[in-house]
Amino acid sequence: MRLADRVQVNVNNVASLARQIVRGSKSNEILMHSIRNFAMQEHAIENSEANLKKLQLLSVHLGYQHDSVLRSAQQLEEVKEQVRAMQR
């Protein structure tokens, strides 16, 4: 399930909860508590999304570095072969 879908489900659940709470006793207190929790959850989701984007970028950069290390290792083997050929 995509992050946006999960957020939409949470919004719908909070709206449903809010409707039920308004009908019950102590509705304002419980509603404010729910809103506070929802706001904290929304912030956590935004932070998670930002962290995922950073991790994706890091993954790309690690791939570049991996390719660079492989090329360097290959070139090192070629240089070793050239040195062996010169020593003969």
Gaussian input, Z-matrix of N, CA and C with variables (Angstrom, degrees):
# hf/3-21g

backbone

0 1
 N
 C     1     B1
 C     2     B2     1     A1
 N     3     B3     2     A2     1     D1
 C     4     B4     3     A3     2     D2
 C     5     B5     4     A4     3     D3
 N     6     B6     5     A5     4     D4
 C     7     B7     6     A6     5     D5
 C     8     B8     7     A7     6     D6
 N     9     B9     8     A8     7     D7
 C    10    B10     9     A9     8     D8
 C    11    B11    10    A10     9     D9
 N    12    B12    11    A11    10    D10
 C    13    B13    12    A12    11    D11
 C    14    B14    13    A13    12    D12
 N    15    B15    14    A14    13    D13
 C    16    B16    15    A15    14    D14
 C    17    B17    16    A16    15    D15
 N    18    B18    17    A17    16    D16
 C    19    B19    18    A18    17    D17
 C    20    B20    19    A19    18    D18
 N    21    B21    20    A20    19    D19
 C    22    B22    21    A21    20    D20
 C    23    B23    22    A22    21    D21
 N    24    B24    23    A23    22    D22
 C    25    B25    24    A24    23    D23
 C    26    B26    25    A25    24    D24
 N    27    B27    26    A26    25    D25
 C    28    B28    27    A27    26    D26
 C    29    B29    28    A28    27    D27
 N    30    B30    29    A29    28    D28
 C    31    B31    30    A30    29    D29
 C    32    B32    31    A31    30    D30
 N    33    B33    32    A32    31    D31
 C    34    B34    33    A33    32    D32
 C    35    B35    34    A34    33    D33
 N    36    B36    35    A35    34    D34
 C    37    B37    36    A36    35    D35
 C    38    B38    37    A37    36    D36
 N    39    B39    38    A38    37    D37
 C    40    B40    39    A39    38    D38
 C    41    B41    40    A40    39    D39
 N    42    B42    41    A41    40    D40
 C    43    B43    42    A42    41    D41
 C    44    B44    43    A43    42    D42
 N    45    B45    44    A44    43    D43
 C    46    B46    45    A45    44    D44
 C    47    B47    46    A46    45    D45
 N    48    B48    47    A47    46    D46
 C    49    B49    48    A48    47    D47
 C    50    B50    49    A49    48    D48
 N    51    B51    50    A50    49    D49
 C    52    B52    51    A51    50    D50
 C    53    B53    52    A52    51    D51
 N    54    B54    53    A53    52    D52
 C    55    B55    54    A54    53    D53
 C    56    B56    55    A55    54    D54
 N    57    B57    56    A56    55    D55
 C    58    B58    57    A57    56    D56
 C    59    B59    58    A58    57    D57
 N    60    B60    59    A59    58    D58
 C    61    B61    60    A60    59    D59
 C    62    B62    61    A61    60    D60
 N    63    B63    62    A62    61    D61
 C    64    B64    63    A63    62    D62
 C    65    B65    64    A64    63    D63
 N    66    B66    65    A65    64    D64
 C    67    B67    66    A66    65    D65
 C    68    B68    67    A67    66    D66
 N    69    B69    68    A68    67    D67
 C    70    B70    69    A69    68    D68
 C    71    B71    70    A70    69    D69
 N    72    B72    71    A71    70    D70
 C    73    B73    72    A72    71    D71
 C    74    B74    73    A73    72    D72
 N    75    B75    74    A74    73    D73
 C    76    B76    75    A75    74    D74
 C    77    B77    76    A76    75    D75
 N    78    B78    77    A77    76    D76
 C    79    B79    78    A78    77    D77
 C    80    B80    79    A79    78    D78
 N    81    B81    80    A80    79    D79
 C    82    B82    81    A81    80    D80
 C    83    B83    82    A82    81    D81
 N    84    B84    83    A83    82    D82
 C    85    B85    84    A84    83    D83
 C    86    B86    85    A85    84    D84
 N    87    B87    86    A86    85    D85
 C    88    B88    87    A87    86    D86
 C    89    B89    88    A88    87    D87
 N    90    B90    89    A89    88    D88
 C    91    B91    90    A90    89    D89
 C    92    B92    91    A91    90    D90
 N    93    B93    92    A92    91    D91
 C    94    B94    93    A93    92    D92
 C    95    B95    94    A94    93    D93
 N    96    B96    95    A95    94    D94
 C    97    B97    96    A96    95    D95
 C    98    B98    97    A97    96    D96
 N    99    B99    98    A98    97    D97
 C   100   B100    99    A99    98    D98
 C   101   B101   100   A100    99    D99
 N   102   B102   101   A101   100   D100
 C   103   B103   102   A102   101   D101
 C   104   B104   103   A103   102   D102
 N   105   B105   104   A104   103   D103
 C   106   B106   105   A105   104   D104
 C   107   B107   106   A106   105   D105
 N   108   B108   107   A107   106   D106
 C   109   B109   108   A108   107   D107
 C   110   B110   109   A109   108   D108
 N   111   B111   110   A110   109   D109
 C   112   B112   111   A111   110   D110
 C   113   B113   112   A112   111   D111
 N   114   B114   113   A113   112   D112
 C   115   B115   114   A114   113   D113
 C   116   B116   115   A115   114   D114
 N   117   B117   116   A116   115   D115
 C   118   B118   117   A117   116   D116
 C   119   B119   118   A118   117   D117
 N   120   B120   119   A119   118   D118
 C   121   B121   120   A120   119   D119
 C   122   B122   121   A121   120   D120
 N   123   B123   122   A122   121   D121
 C   124   B124   123   A123   122   D122
 C   125   B125   124   A124   123   D123
 N   126   B126   125   A125   124   D124
 C   127   B127   126   A126   125   D125
 C   128   B128   127   A127   126   D126
 N   129   B129   128   A128   127   D127
 C   130   B130   129   A129   128   D128
 C   131   B131   130   A130   129   D129
 N   132   B132   131   A131   130   D130
 C   133   B133   132   A132   131   D131
 C   134   B134   133   A133   132   D132
 N   135   B135   134   A134   133   D133
 C   136   B136   135   A135   134   D134
 C   137   B137   136   A136   135   D135
 N   138   B138   137   A137   136   D136
 C   139   B139   138   A138   137   D137
 C   140   B140   139   A139   138   D138
 N   141   B141   140   A140   139   D139
 C   142   B142   141   A141   140   D140
 C   143   B143   142   A142   141   D141
 N   144   B144   143   A143   142   D142
 C   145   B145   144   A144   143   D143
 C   146   B146   145   A145   144   D144
 N   147   B147   146   A146   145   D145
 C   148   B148   147   A147   146   D146
 C   149   B149   148   A148   147   D147
 N   150   B150   149   A149   148   D148
 C   151   B151   150   A150   149   D149
 C   152   B152   151   A151   150   D150
 N   153   B153   152   A152   151   D151
 C   154   B154   153   A153   152   D152
 C   155   B155   154   A154   153   D153
 N   156   B156   155   A155   154   D154
 C   157   B157   156   A156   155   D155
 C   158   B158   157   A157   156   D156
 N   159   B159   158   A158   157   D157
 C   160   B160   159   A159   158   D158
 C   161   B161   160   A160   159   D159
 N   162   B162   161   A161   160   D160
 C   163   B163   162   A162   161   D161
 C   164   B164   163   A163   162   D162
 N   165   B165   164   A164   163   D163
 C   166   B166   165   A165   164   D164
 C   167   B167   166   A166   165   D165
 N   168   B168   167   A167   166   D166
 C   169   B169   168   A168   167   D167
 C   170   B170   169   A169   168   D168
 N   171   B171   170   A170   169   D169
 C   172   B172   171   A171   170   D170
 C   173   B173   172   A172   171   D171
 N   174   B174   173   A173   172   D172
 C   175   B175   174   A174   173   D173
 C   176   B176   175   A175   174   D174
 N   177   B177   176   A176   175   D175
 C   178   B178   177   A177   176   D176
 C   179   B179   178   A178   177   D177
 N   180   B180   179   A179   178   D178
 C   181   B181   180   A180   179   D179
 C   182   B182   181   A181   180   D180
 N   183   B183   182   A182   181   D181
 C   184   B184   183   A183   182   D182
 C   185   B185   184   A184   183   D183
 N   186   B186   185   A185   184   D184
 C   187   B187   186   A186   185   D185
 C   188   B188   187   A187   186   D186
 N   189   B189   188   A188   187   D187
 C   190   B190   189   A189   188   D188
 C   191   B191   190   A190   189   D189
 N   192   B192   191   A191   190   D190
 C   193   B193   192   A192   191   D191
 C   194   B194   193   A193   192   D192
 N   195   B195   194   A194   193   D193
 C   196   B196   195   A195   194   D194
 C   197   B197   196   A196   195   D195
 N   198   B198   197   A197   196   D196
 C   199   B199   198   A198   197   D197
 C   200   B200   199   A199   198   D198
 N   201   B201   200   A200   199   D199
 C   202   B202   201   A201   200   D200
 C   203   B203   202   A202   201   D201
 N   204   B204   203   A203   202   D202
 C   205   B205   204   A204   203   D203
 C   206   B206   205   A205   204   D204
 N   207   B207   206   A206   205   D205
 C   208   B208   207   A207   206   D206
 C   209   B209   208   A208   207   D207
 N   210   B210   209   A209   208   D208
 C   211   B211   210   A210   209   D209
 C   212   B212   211   A211   210   D210
 N   213   B213   212   A212   211   D211
 C   214   B214   213   A213   212   D212
 C   215   B215   214   A214   213   D213
 N   216   B216   215   A215   214   D214
 C   217   B217   216   A216   215   D215
 C   218   B218   217   A217   216   D216
 N   219   B219   218   A218   217   D217
 C   220   B220   219   A219   218   D218
 C   221   B221   220   A220   219   D219
 N   222   B222   221   A221   220   D220
 C   223   B223   222   A222   221   D221
 C   224   B224   223   A223   222   D222
 N   225   B225   224   A224   223   D223
 C   226   B226   225   A225   224   D224
 C   227   B227   226   A226   225   D225
 N   228   B228   227   A227   226   D226
 C   229   B229   228   A228   227   D227
 C   230   B230   229   A229   228   D228
 N   231   B231   230   A230   229   D229
 C   232   B232   231   A231   230   D230
 C   233   B233   232   A232   231   D231
 N   234   B234   233   A233   232   D232
 C   235   B235   234   A234   233   D233
 C   236   B236   235   A235   234   D234
 N   237   B237   236   A236   235   D235
 C   238   B238   237   A237   236   D236
 C   239   B239   238   A238   237   D237
 N   240   B240   239   A239   238   D238
 C   241   B241   240   A240   239   D239
 C   242   B242   241   A241   240   D240
 N   243   B243   242   A242   241   D241
 C   244   B244   243   A243   242   D242
 C   245   B245   244   A244   243   D243
 N   246   B246   245   A245   244   D244
 C   247   B247   246   A246   245   D245
 C   248   B248   247   A247   246   D246
 N   249   B249   248   A248   247   D247
 C   250   B250   249   A249   248   D248
 C   251   B251   250   A250   249   D249
 N   252   B252   251   A251   250   D250
 C   253   B253   252   A252   251   D251
 C   254   B254   253   A253   252   D252
 N   255   B255   254   A254   253   D253
 C   256   B256   255   A255   254   D254
 C   257   B257   256   A256   255   D255
 N   258   B258   257   A257   256   D256
 C   259   B259   258   A258   257   D257
 C   260   B260   259   A259   258   D258
 N   261   B261   260   A260   259   D259
 C   262   B262   261   A261   260   D260
 C   263   B263   262   A262   261   D261

   B1=1.4533
   B2=1.5244
   B3=1.2813
   B4=1.4608
   B5=1.5118
   B6=1.3216
   B7=1.4560
   B8=1.5248
   B9=1.3219
   B10=1.4686
   B11=1.5273
   B12=1.3283
   B13=1.4670
   B14=1.5251
   B15=1.3230
   B16=1.4653
   B17=1.5285
   B18=1.3247
   B19=1.4612
   B20=1.5278
   B21=1.3218
   B22=1.4685
   B23=1.5207
   B24=1.3331
   B25=1.4660
   B26=1.5222
   B27=1.3444
   B28=1.4629
   B29=1.5250
   B30=1.3147
   B31=1.4661
   B32=1.5203
   B33=1.3203
   B34=1.4641
   B35=1.5214
   B36=1.3287
   B37=1.4618
   B38=1.5290
   B39=1.3185
   B40=1.4609
   B41=1.5207
   B42=1.3228
   B43=1.4620
   B44=1.5205
   B45=1.3159
   B46=1.4615
   B47=1.5239
   B48=1.3075
   B49=1.4608
   B50=1.5242
   B51=1.3213
   B52=1.4598
   B53=1.5270
   B54=1.3158
   B55=1.4657
   B56=1.5285
   B57=1.3148
   B58=1.4659
   B59=1.5177
   B60=1.3277
   B61=1.4625
   B62=1.5161
   B63=1.3431
   B64=1.4605
   B65=1.5247
   B66=1.3102
   B67=1.4631
   B68=1.5298
   B69=1.3163
   B70=1.4639
   B71=1.5110
   B72=1.3522
   B73=1.4643
   B74=1.5150
   B75=1.3074
   B76=1.4638
   B77=1.5285
   B78=1.3022
   B79=1.4659
   B80=1.5201
   B81=1.3155
   B82=1.4612
   B83=1.5215
   B84=1.3224
   B85=1.4709
   B86=1.5298
   B87=1.2993
   B88=1.4697
   B89=1.5223
   B90=1.3175
   B91=1.4577
   B92=1.5282
   B93=1.3371
   B94=1.4642
   B95=1.5280
   B96=1.3237
   B97=1.4708
   B98=1.5335
   B99=1.3208
   B100=1.4646
   B101=1.5251
   B102=1.3298
   B103=1.4651
   B104=1.5226
   B105=1.3414
   B106=1.4662
   B107=1.5265
   B108=1.3303
   B109=1.4703
   B110=1.5229
   B111=1.3212
   B112=1.4625
   B113=1.5211
   B114=1.3300
   B115=1.4691
   B116=1.5261
   B117=1.3251
   B118=1.4756
   B119=1.5266
   B120=1.3368
   B121=1.4568
   B122=1.5267
   B123=1.3183
   B124=1.4642
   B125=1.5307
   B126=1.3299
   B127=1.4677
   B128=1.5305
   B129=1.3165
   B130=1.4679
   B131=1.5289
   B132=1.3190
   B133=1.4659
   B134=1.5297
   B135=1.3192
   B136=1.4659
   B137=1.5260
   B138=1.3306
   B139=1.4653
   B140=1.5227
   B141=1.3229
   B142=1.4653
   B143=1.5196
   B144=1.3256
   B145=1.4668
   B146=1.5318
   B147=1.3283
   B148=1.4688
   B149=1.5335
   B150=1.3218
   B151=1.4669
   B152=1.5226
   B153=1.3269
   B154=1.4654
   B155=1.5247
   B156=1.3258
   B157=1.4649
   B158=1.5285
   B159=1.3332
   B160=1.4630
   B161=1.5213
   B162=1.3375
   B163=1.4591
   B164=1.5278
   B165=1.3133
   B166=1.4689
   B167=1.5226
   B168=1.3205
   B169=1.4636
   B170=1.5261
   B171=1.3284
   B172=1.4681
   B173=1.5234
   B174=1.3124
   B175=1.4645
   B176=1.5273
   B177=1.3202
   B178=1.4679
   B179=1.5278
   B180=1.3272
   B181=1.4619
   B182=1.5280
   B183=1.3256
   B184=1.4657
   B185=1.5249
   B186=1.3175
   B187=1.4648
   B188=1.5172
   B189=1.3378
   B190=1.4627
   B191=1.5264
   B192=1.3210
   B193=1.4630
   B194=1.5267
   B195=1.3147
   B196=1.4648
   B197=1.5195
   B198=1.3264
   B199=1.4674
   B200=1.5306
   B201=1.3197
   B202=1.4601
   B203=1.5268
   B204=1.3237
   B205=1.4712
   B206=1.5295
   B207=1.3168
   B208=1.4672
   B209=1.5331
   B210=1.3442
   B211=1.4665
   B212=1.5304
   B213=1.3227
   B214=1.4680
   B215=1.5223
   B216=1.3303
   B217=1.4635
   B218=1.5251
   B219=1.3180
   B220=1.4637
   B221=1.5339
   B222=1.3164
   B223=1.4607
   B224=1.5282
   B225=1.3179
   B226=1.4613
   B227=1.5277
   B228=1.3168
   B229=1.4643
   B230=1.5312
   B231=1.3234
   B232=1.4608
   B233=1.5248
   B234=1.3217
   B235=1.4674
   B236=1.5214
   B237=1.3323
   B238=1.4722
   B239=1.5331
   B240=1.3309
   B241=1.4624
   B242=1.5302
   B243=1.3321
   B244=1.4479
   B245=1.5262
   B246=1.3282
   B247=1.4746
   B248=1.5168
   B249=1.3260
   B250=1.4845
   B251=1.5221
   B252=1.3463
   B253=1.4625
   B254=1.5241
   B255=1.3224
   B256=1.4672
   B257=1.5349
   B258=1.3208
   B259=1.4565
   B260=1.5375
   B261=1.2955
   B262=1.4607
   B263=1.4939
   A1=108.07
   A2=117.07
   A3=121.42
   A4=110.46
   A5=114.59
   A6=121.59
   A7=111.22
   A8=117.22
   A9=120.92
   A10=110.94
   A11=117.11
   A12=120.79
   A13=110.59
   A14=115.92
   A15=120.23
   A16=109.87
   A17=116.62
   A18=120.12
   A19=109.42
   A20=117.36
   A21=120.96
   A22=110.92
   A23=117.38
   A24=120.90
   A25=109.92
   A26=116.57
   A27=119.83
   A28=111.12
   A29=118.03
   A30=121.54
   A31=109.78
   A32=117.01
   A33=120.56
   A34=110.98
   A35=116.85
   A36=120.62
   A37=111.20
   A38=116.75
   A39=120.34
   A40=110.22
   A41=117.33
   A42=120.31
   A43=110.62
   A44=116.56
   A45=120.79
   A46=110.76
   A47=115.76
   A48=120.76
   A49=110.83
   A50=116.43
   A51=120.70
   A52=110.58
   A53=117.45
   A54=120.53
   A55=110.93
   A56=116.54
   A57=120.10
   A58=111.17
   A59=116.25
   A60=120.33
   A61=111.04
   A62=116.52
   A63=120.13
   A64=109.90
   A65=117.42
   A66=121.44
   A67=111.57
   A68=117.47
   A69=121.54
   A70=113.33
   A71=114.51
   A72=120.14
   A73=110.09
   A74=116.10
   A75=123.86
   A76=110.80
   A77=116.37
   A78=120.84
   A79=112.65
   A80=118.68
   A81=119.25
   A82=112.25
   A83=117.18
   A84=120.81
   A85=110.98
   A86=115.38
   A87=119.63
   A88=110.47
   A89=116.81
   A90=120.78
   A91=110.98
   A92=117.41
   A93=120.65
   A94=110.74
   A95=116.41
   A96=120.42
   A97=110.09
   A98=116.52
   A99=120.84
   A100=111.56
   A101=115.99
   A102=120.00
   A103=110.29
   A104=116.10
   A105=119.65
   A106=110.79
   A107=115.79
   A108=119.88
   A109=111.53
   A110=116.13
   A111=119.56
   A112=110.65
   A113=117.03
   A114=120.75
   A115=110.25
   A116=116.58
   A117=119.60
   A118=110.08
   A119=116.90
   A120=120.59
   A121=110.33
   A122=116.81
   A123=120.61
   A124=110.09
   A125=116.00
   A126=120.39
   A127=110.24
   A128=116.70
   A129=120.60
   A130=110.94
   A131=116.82
   A132=120.71
   A133=110.16
   A134=116.76
   A135=120.13
   A136=110.46
   A137=116.93
   A138=120.29
   A139=111.04
   A140=116.96
   A141=120.70
   A142=111.03
   A143=116.01
   A144=120.03
   A145=110.42
   A146=116.59
   A147=120.66
   A148=110.08
   A149=116.69
   A150=120.43
   A151=111.48
   A152=117.03
   A153=120.04
   A154=111.18
   A155=116.59
   A156=119.87
   A157=110.26
   A158=116.60
   A159=120.37
   A160=110.94
   A161=116.48
   A162=120.43
   A163=111.36
   A164=116.70
   A165=120.24
   A166=110.01
   A167=116.96
   A168=121.26
   A169=110.72
   A170=116.50
   A171=120.17
   A172=111.20
   A173=116.09
   A174=120.33
   A175=110.67
   A176=116.54
   A177=120.83
   A178=109.90
   A179=116.24
   A180=120.11
   A181=111.35
   A182=117.20
   A183=119.83
   A184=110.70
   A185=116.10
   A186=119.72
   A187=111.02
   A188=116.78
   A189=120.40
   A190=110.31
   A191=116.39
   A192=120.37
   A193=110.73
   A194=117.05
   A195=120.72
   A196=110.32
   A197=116.16
   A198=120.25
   A199=110.79
   A200=116.73
   A201=121.25
   A202=110.99
   A203=116.78
   A204=120.85
   A205=110.13
   A206=117.14
   A207=120.35
   A208=110.90
   A209=116.75
   A210=119.80
   A211=110.84
   A212=116.22
   A213=120.11
   A214=111.15
   A215=116.92
   A216=120.48
   A217=110.56
   A218=116.16
   A219=119.95
   A220=110.26
   A221=117.07
   A222=120.80
   A223=110.43
   A224=117.21
   A225=121.02
   A226=110.54
   A227=116.49
   A228=119.90
   A229=111.12
   A230=116.72
   A231=120.22
   A232=110.56
   A233=117.18
   A234=120.98
   A235=109.90
   A236=117.19
   A237=120.34
   A238=110.86
   A239=115.07
   A240=119.69
   A241=110.95
   A242=116.77
   A243=119.96
   A244=111.18
   A245=116.96
   A246=120.53
   A247=109.78
   A248=117.74
   A249=120.75
   A250=110.23
   A251=116.18
   A252=119.78
   A253=109.40
   A254=117.91
   A255=120.07
   A256=111.44
   A257=117.96
   A258=121.44
   A259=112.01
   A260=119.22
   A261=122.71
   A262=112.12
   D1=132.10
   D2=-178.88
   D3=-71.63
   D4=155.63
   D5=-179.27
   D6=-58.10
   D7=-43.17
   D8=-179.98
   D9=-61.99
   D10=-39.05
   D11=178.38
   D12=-65.01
   D13=-40.85
   D14=-179.99
   D15=-65.31
   D16=-39.39
   D17=178.15
   D18=-63.63
   D19=-43.13
   D20=179.71
   D21=-62.21
   D22=-41.31
   D23=177.42
   D24=-61.89
   D25=-42.67
   D26=178.83
   D27=-63.83
   D28=-41.12
   D29=178.17
   D30=-61.62
   D31=-45.04
   D32=179.26
   D33=-63.30
   D34=-41.84
   D35=179.11
   D36=-64.06
   D37=-41.44
   D38=178.91
   D39=-65.17
   D40=-40.84
   D41=178.66
   D42=-63.07
   D43=-42.65
   D44=178.10
   D45=-63.86
   D46=-43.20
   D47=177.90
   D48=-62.07
   D49=-42.05
   D50=179.90
   D51=-61.71
   D52=-41.95
   D53=178.67
   D54=-62.69
   D55=-42.11
   D56=-179.95
   D57=-67.63
   D58=-38.44
   D59=-177.76
   D60=-68.51
   D61=-39.59
   D62=179.94
   D63=-58.57
   D64=-33.50
   D65=179.81
   D66=-73.61
   D67=-25.32
   D68=-174.91
   D69=-89.96
   D70=-175.18
   D71=178.35
   D72=-82.86
   D73=157.95
   D74=-178.79
   D75=54.21
   D76=35.71
   D77=-172.58
   D78=-62.11
   D79=-41.25
   D80=-177.57
   D81=-64.83
   D82=-43.36
   D83=-179.25
   D84=-64.13
   D85=-46.87
   D86=-179.39
   D87=-67.06
   D88=-39.26
   D89=179.59
   D90=-63.31
   D91=-43.52
   D92=178.71
   D93=-63.28
   D94=-39.93
   D95=177.75
   D96=-62.78
   D97=-43.25
   D98=179.18
   D99=-64.33
   D100=-40.67
   D101=179.33
   D102=-64.25
   D103=-43.11
   D104=177.93
   D105=-59.61
   D106=-46.22
   D107=179.21
   D108=-62.85
   D109=-40.02
   D110=178.96
   D111=-63.79
   D112=-42.72
   D113=179.51
   D114=-62.27
   D115=-40.65
   D116=178.63
   D117=-65.62
   D118=-39.82
   D119=179.68
   D120=-66.29
   D121=-40.09
   D122=178.97
   D123=-61.54
   D124=-42.42
   D125=178.42
   D126=-63.15
   D127=-42.48
   D128=179.17
   D129=-63.17
   D130=-38.81
   D131=178.66
   D132=-65.88
   D133=-41.53
   D134=178.50
   D135=-63.20
   D136=-42.21
   D137=177.27
   D138=-63.44
   D139=-40.78
   D140=178.87
   D141=-63.13
   D142=-41.48
   D143=179.00
   D144=-63.39
   D145=-42.78
   D146=178.74
   D147=-63.48
   D148=-41.63
   D149=178.82
   D150=-65.11
   D151=-37.85
   D152=177.45
   D153=-63.97
   D154=-39.51
   D155=178.19
   D156=-64.60
   D157=-41.07
   D158=177.74
   D159=-63.72
   D160=-42.32
   D161=178.81
   D162=-63.75
   D163=-38.07
   D164=177.95
   D165=-63.09
   D166=-43.50
   D167=178.41
   D168=-63.78
   D169=-42.81
   D170=177.27
   D171=-61.34
   D172=-39.65
   D173=179.28
   D174=-61.93
   D175=-43.00
   D176=178.36
   D177=-61.82
   D178=-45.31
   D179=-178.27
   D180=-66.68
   D181=-36.93
   D182=175.69
   D183=-63.43
   D184=-36.47
   D185=176.61
   D186=-62.88
   D187=-42.11
   D188=177.56
   D189=-62.06
   D190=-44.62
   D191=-179.48
   D192=-65.04
   D193=-38.30
   D194=178.20
   D195=-61.70
   D196=-46.10
   D197=178.20
   D198=-60.64
   D199=-40.75
   D200=179.85
   D201=-64.00
   D202=-42.72
   D203=178.73
   D204=-63.81
   D205=-41.19
   D206=178.59
   D207=-62.69
   D208=-43.45
   D209=178.19
   D210=-62.69
   D211=-42.44
   D212=179.87
   D213=-63.66
   D214=-40.87
   D215=178.76
   D216=-64.37
   D217=-40.00
   D218=178.25
   D219=-64.96
   D220=-43.38
   D221=179.09
   D222=-64.60
   D223=-36.45
   D224=178.15
   D225=-62.15
   D226=-42.52
   D227=177.20
   D228=-62.91
   D229=-39.06
   D230=178.42
   D231=-64.89
   D232=-41.05
   D233=178.74
   D234=-65.13
   D235=-40.82
   D236=177.57
   D237=-58.80
   D238=-43.03
   D239=178.89
   D240=-62.99
   D241=-40.40
   D242=179.16
   D243=-65.65
   D244=-39.12
   D245=178.59
   D246=-65.86
   D247=-42.40
   D248=177.88
   D249=-61.48
   D250=-40.78
   D251=-179.07
   D252=-66.24
   D253=-36.80
   D254=-179.82
   D255=-72.01
   D256=-27.14
   D257=-179.48
   D258=-77.95
   D259=-16.70
   D260=-178.20
   D261=-76.95

